[in-house]
Amino acid sequence: MLDYTSMLWPQDSPASTRTEKDPREQAPSQTQQGEPLLVSITELALEFLSAGRLVPWLGPALRGLITRELKSRSCVFGSRGRFGIQCHRFCAAPERCSYGRLFEPGQNAPRMAVVAPYFPCPEQAEPGMSISVRIILVGQQAAGDLNCLLETLDTTGRAVGIGPDKVRFCLRERLWKASTSLAPQALVEPRDPQEVYPRVAIGLRSPLILRRKNEVGKRYTVNRPELEDFYSSAAITLQQLFAAHGTELNAPYRHLRQLAEGVRRCEQHYQPFRQVRWSSRSRQRFEMFGCVGGAVFTNVPAALVPWLYWGGLLHVGAHRVAGAGGWRVILD
């Protein structure tokens, strides 16, 4: 089996070997029609400083920790902005707010940041234990907010902590960092319709939380996703990200979806996922449902593979900003 992720992404490249300029100095703040998206990924070691209980998926906890502190630091709207006002509707200076750019970009707009901790985490944290956390930023402006985001996470982790036992943590060494560009042509260029991969495996790196409607319009959670589910969720995310940067993807979505619907699953290793989450914004507790694991599909058209790869890299579905919906693609 061939790991498609390793073909396209230098996962083990040390950050010390890269010389990078500030992304805000490299290009204008708006992406021109048809220009590629900048994708920046940084992986760091998160080290626990105290003992305590943990949940398997720390993404929502880390996301909440970051957003509360980042909003209080960068919001120029005063105290009203810190207690639930929708930034995209009322903010007078969104261009100066890191919180707004990363986590409240506008109505129906995708988040430009993903905070994806290692999954699953151990049940109990001990001082000195560490896990990896991946920060994914999309676009020139978001990439320029990396240092602010990391400093916020490190500071609040040391002072506040996460979970019922307020487990404190800090960010240690940067494991690797890389930047690349996603050009529209990589997704929409014509492919030989006869080119297929005999076997394609998709392994979930985090819980996948997808909701669909049945024939009578009732919503349900997808527990055993088919390839069409992976493709459709990836297409939605990528289309939204490009649209937010001024580029419309002229892709044959209907044709690609028909190709995905024709692919059959030959192996499945899915398991249900369930975790309780507390929302500090709504002051409510609710359950998250999804699936983990993976599956193997046969005779996958090559035209679908770029969509599957980039969708898994940039994450899809509900709670994407907290690291849900990430996967890797392995080609046979």
N, C-alpha and C positions, 0 to 999 in steps of 0.2 A: 504494500500500500504506500502511496506517495502523499505526503502531507503538503497540500496546496498552500497552506499558510506559510510554511518554511520556504516555499519557492518565491513568494512575493514579499515577504516581510523579514527583515533582519532581526529576529527576535533576540538573539544572543549577542548583538553588537554592543560593546561597552560604550557608555556615554562619553568616556574620556577620549575616544577616538574620533569624536565628531566635533566639528567647529560650526556653530550655527549662529546666524545673526538674529536679531530681534525680528520676528515675523512682521511686526508693524512697520519696519523700515524696508521691507523687501518689495511691497506692492501696495497699491491703493486699498482703502478699506472696503470697497465694494468690488465683488467679482464681476467682470464683464461677461457679456453673453458668450457662452461656450467655453469659458475658461475653467481650468481644473480647480477642485477644492483642495486646500491644504489640510492634511490630516496629521496631527501630532499625537504621538503616544509615548507616555512616560511610565515606567514601572519602577516602583520603589518598595523597599522593605519597611513594613509597619511593625514596630516592636512594642510589645505590651510592657508597661511599667508596673502594673499591679495585677493582682489575681482577681478572678471573678468569673461569673457565668457569661457565656456567649451564645448567640443563636447561630445556626448554620450559615445564614446569609446576612452579612453585615452591611450590605449595600444601602438599604434604607436608613440605617442608623448613621452611617458616615455621611450620606447625603444631607440628612437633617442637621447634623452637627455643622457641616460646612455652610449650608444656606442661612441658618440663623445668624451665625457670626458674620458671614460675608455681607449679608443684608444690613446688619446694624453698622458695619464699617463703611460701606460704600453708598448706602441710600442717601440721596441728597434731598429727599422729600420730607425729612423730619420724622417725628415719632409716628405719624399716621402711616407712613410707609412701612413701618416695622410691625404693624398689627393687621396684616391681611389685605391691604389695598392692592389691587391688581396693577402691577408695574406698567404693563404694556398699555393700559388705558389711561393712566393718570400721571405717569412720571414726566416731569418737565425737562429732564436731562438724561435720557437713557444712554447716550453715548459716553457718559462719564461714570457709568455704574457697572462694575464687574458682575455684580449679582444679576442684574437685568440681562446683560449680554449672554451669560452662561445658563441661567436657570429660569428666566422669565422673558424670553425673547418676543413674545406676542401671542395673540390668540391663534390657535391651531398651528403655530410654528414649532418646529422641533427644537429640543434643547441642544446646545452646541457643546455640552460637556457630558461625559459619562464617567462615573466613579465606580470602578469595578474591582472589589476586593476578591481575594482567592475564595473559592467555594469548593467544598464546604469547610467552614471553620471548625476548629475543635470545640467541644462543649465547655471546656474550662480553660481560661487564660492563666498563664503563669508568668511572672517577671522574666524577661529575657526571651520568651517565645516570640516568634515573628511569623508573619504571613506577607504575601505580596499584595500590592494594590496597584491597579492600572488606571491611569488618568488619560482619557481620550478627549481631544479637543478638535473641533472641526471649524475651519475658517481662519483667516488671518487675525481678526480681532480676538477670537477665543484663544488662539495660541499665545497671544501676547499677555494673557491673563494667567498663565501657568504659575509663575512665581507667587502671585497673590493667592491663588487657590491653595498651593502647597503650604505656604506660610500660615494660612488660616487653618488648614487641617492639622498641622503640627501644633500650633498654639492651643487650639481648643481641645485637641487630644490630650495634651499634657495637663490642662487645667480642669476640664469638664469630665471627659471620659464617656463611655457608651455602655448601654445595657443597664439592667437593674442594679448591678453592683458598681456602676460608674467606673468601669475598667479604663484606666488611663493608658495612653500610648504615645509614641512619637514616631516620626519618620526618620529612618536611618539612611543608608547609602542608596543612591540611585542605581538600580540594577541595569537598566538600559533605557535609552531614549532614541527615537527615530522619527523622522518626518518624511512624508511622501505626498504625492499629489494624485488625486483621482480625476482623470479627464473624462468628460462625457463620452468620448469615443470608445473608452474601455468597456462601456456598458452597451452602447447602441450599434457598434460596428457590425456589419453583416458577418455571419458565420456559416460555414458549410452545414446545411441541414442534415447531412449524413454523418457528421462527426459526433460521436457519442462516447461516453465513458462507460465501460461495462459495469463498474461498481463505484459508487460515491458514498462515503460515510460522512455523517454530520454528527459531531460530538459536542454536546452542550457544555460550555464552560460555566454557566450560571443558570438559574431557573428561567424557563421560557414561559411567559405569561401572555397568552393570546386569547382573545375573546372573539367569538363568531356568533352569527345569527342563524338559527335553523329555519325551516320552511315557513313557520308561523311567526317569525320575527323575534323569538325568544333568544336571549343571549346565553351562551354557554362557554365554558372553558375548554380549550383544546388540550386534551390529555395525551393524545398519540398523533402528533402532527405528521402529515404527509409532506411530500416535497413541495406541493402547491402551497401549503401553509408557510413554509420557509421562504419560497420565492415571493409570495404576495406581501408578506410582512417586510421583506427586504426591499421590494420595489416601492412600497409606501414610504419607508424611511429615507431611501436614497432620493426619491422624487421630492420629498419635502425639504431635504437638506440642500439640494441644488436650487430649488425654487426660492429658498430663503436667501440665497446668494445671487439671485438674479438670472439663473439659468434654467431653461425648460428642457427637460430630457425628452427628445422626440423618439421615444422607444416604442416598438410594436407590442404594447402591453398585452393586448388580447391574444396575440399569437404566442407570446412567451407563456402566458398563463395556460393556454391550451397544451403547450408542450409539457409544462409542469404537471398538469392534470393527468397526462398519459404515462407518467413515470410510476413504477410500482416499487413498493417497499418489500425487500426480501428478508430483512432482519430488523428487529426492534428491541431496544433495551431501555425503554422508558419506565420511569417510576414517578408516581404522583408527588407533588411538592405542596406543602402547606406550612404557612408561618403567620403568626400574629404580628401585626404592626400597629404602632401608636402614632397618630398624626398630631403634631404639636400645633399645626395650623387650624385644623377643624376640631381639635380636642376630642377625638374619637378613636376608638380601637376597632380594627377590622382585620379580617383574615385575607391573606393572599393565597391564591391557588394557581398552580401551573404544573409543569413537569420538568424532570431532569433526565439525564441519560443521553441517548442518541439512537440512531438508526442507520441502516445501509440501504441504498436504493440502486436499482439496476437500470442500465441503458439510459443514462442521463444526457440529454443534448448539451453539447459544449456551450451553446448560447446562454444557458442558464448559470454556468459555473461562476462567471464574474459577479453576477448578482448575488449568488449564494455567499461567495467569499466576502465581498464588501459589506453585505448585510450582517454577517456574523462578526466581522471586525468592528463595525460601528454600532452594533446592538440594535435590537428591534423590540416592538411590542410595548406592553404596559411596564412601567417602572424602568424603562430603558436608562434613564438618567442615573439610576442607582445600580446599574450594572446588569440588569436582567436582559435576557435575550441575546447573549453572546455565544458564538460557537466557532469551531474550526471545521474546515473542509478537508477531507482526505480522499485522494483520487487513487484508483487502482490502475 
